[in-house]
């Protein structure tokens, strides 16, 4: 079977690509510059319907997620992807919301992508993770963890989240590419959802030392990550964590969970840390 994987050099796509290759599948990375990729690749431009359509045509499965960019740019990418899928009709499409919500009545890039794919006529499944555990490996988070035994992050102490890792998402994507019986949305994340204290306990168990969670002000978090992502990249992140301060929690619907639909459990924090070699 031939699978086309977007973002095969990045955090979301690379574990999907690796898992499919390990399983012996014919896998092609959809990248801008195939010569820079160590493996089978095809050149695609997210803004070019013909290049996307050529990559998708005849594929047994395609994994899609939007690259980082400004909203207008991402929306244009989403529209191009939807047109290409509609025209090419690959056998199966699995797309990730990348931690963002997909509404039925707004024009956010992820919503445009999800609505369009569902109307494309192809067999489609949408994976919906929440916050990624990999966020906890940012240098600005790791430094106080190492120096003070403090896991500092911009969430309230009582804010429960169905955290998951990129490895968990890859497990679900690979299953959905093969199992066409599940369509619609598949939520990915921990159930019961995790509090900050639960995250700290997972780190403590793995590291063999005391770790405590400390809620951080989103603006303070933003000041620390601005040197990493720039002011433009940081602003929406900070806005997102400010918004979370107004919400009760971020817990997935068990009825649409990977646990319920696919019998796939996400890794515990300590298991994830072992698997990524921390």
C-alpha positions, 0 to 999 in steps of 0.5 A: 500500500502507498501512503503519503505523509505530510510533515514527515520531517516534523514532530507530527509526521515523522513518527507516522512515517517511521511506523509505516516504514517499520511495518513494511509499507510503501511510504512517501513523504510529501515535502517541499524539497525531496532531495533534502529528505532521507527516503522516498519523497514527492515535492508538494507545495501547500498552495498548489492544487496540482502538486497536491493532487498529483501526490494524492492520486492513487494513494491508499492513504494520506496523512494531513495536518496544516503547517505552522503559519499565519491564519490566512496562509493556513486557510489557503492551504486548507482550501488547496488540500480539500480541492486536491483530495476532492479531485484525486480521491485517495482511498483514505484520508486521516487529518489531525487538528493539531490540538485546535478545535474544529467548529462547524460554523467558523472559518478557522483554518482547521475548521475549513480543512475538516469541513472540506475533507468531510464533504470531499467524498473520500473516506475520512477520519479526523484525529483530535489531540489536545495538549502535547506532552512534548510541550513539557520538553521545551528548554524553558520548562526543562530548566526549572525542572532540572534546577529546582524540581519544579514543573512550571507550566501556564495552566491552573492547578485544577485544570485537567487536560487529556494530554497525549504525545506525538507517539500516541497520535501516530499510533492512532493515525497508523491504525486509522489509515488501515482501518476504514471502518472508523470515520468521523472524529477520534479524540486522543488523550488521557482518560481520566484527564491529568492535572499538573500534579499528575504530570509532576508525578509522572516526571518524578517516577521517571527521574527518581526525584521529587517534582512538584507542579507550579502554575505559571502566568501565561505572560511569563511563559510567553516572555520565556518562549519569545526568544525561541519562537519570535513575537509573532509565533508566541502571541497566539500561544499566550492568547491560547493559555489565557483563554484556558484560564477561563475554561473548566478543563480540556477533556476528550469525549470518551464516546469518541476516544481512541480508547473506545473506538480503537482500543488504543490507550495513550502512554502514561507520562512516565512511559512516554518519557521512557519511549522518547529517551529522556 
